[in-house]
Amino acid sequence: MSIEWTLTRQTLNQIDDELDRRGIFAKGYWENVDGTLTVTGLRVAVLASRPGERLVAKFNDTISINGRGRVTVTPAGEEEK
């Protein structure tokens, strides 16, 4: 069973909390936007057992977790293959 979320400013904390409940590391991804350091997404561990391997999900990207706990990120506008 796969779970999917679309990352937005409004869903960021909810998704972060859900990933934490599953033992998957996630934290805000920050970038310089017009001279201001701003959260633009989440850095997410690929697997709970491998917190050093991370993906970046930007706002409007889709974050998915498969039945084995592997996280994937599909950039906004791209269909999963």
N, C-alpha and C positions, 0 to 999 in steps of 0.2 A: 504494500500500500504506500503510495506516494502522497506527500503533503506539499502544497505550493502556497506561496504568499507573494504578493506584489509589494515591493518595498517602496514606501512613500514616507514623507516627513511624519504623517499621521500614524503610520503602522510601525515605524522604526522601533519604538520601545516595546510594543506588543511582540514583535518578531524576536527581538533581542531576548526578552523574558522567556519566550517559548523555546528558543535555542538553548538558553541556560538550563531550563528544566530537563532538557534532553542531554545535558552534559556537553554541549557543543559550544566552544569558545566563540564569542562574537563581541565586537566593540565598534564604536563609531569610527568611520573613515573620514578623516579631515583633509581638506585641501584649501589652498589660498584662492579665494574668489574675490576679485576686485579689491585686493589688498587686505582682505579680512579672512582669518582662519575660520572655516565653516565646515560643519558636518555635511557630507555629500553622499553618504552611504554607510555600509557596514563591512567590516572585515570579518570573515567567517571561516572557521576551521573546516576543512574538507571532511574530516572524521573526528569524533570525540577522542579517539585514541591517537590522533596525530595533530595536536593543536598547532604545531609549527607550519603545517601546510595550510595556507589560507587562500581564500578567494576574496575578491572585492565585488560587492553588489552596490551599484549606484541606484539612486532613486528611479523608480519605474521599472527596474529589472525584476525578474522573477527568481525567487530563491526556492529551491525544491530539496526535499529530503526523501530518499528512496527507503524501501523497507529495511535495508541494511544500515541505515543511518548516514549514508554518503550524501553530502551536500553538493548541489550544482547551482550555478548561476546562469540564467539566460538573459542576455542583454535586452533591454526594451526594444521592441520592433523586430526581434529575431524569433523565429519559431523553433521549438526544441526539435532536434532531429532524432 
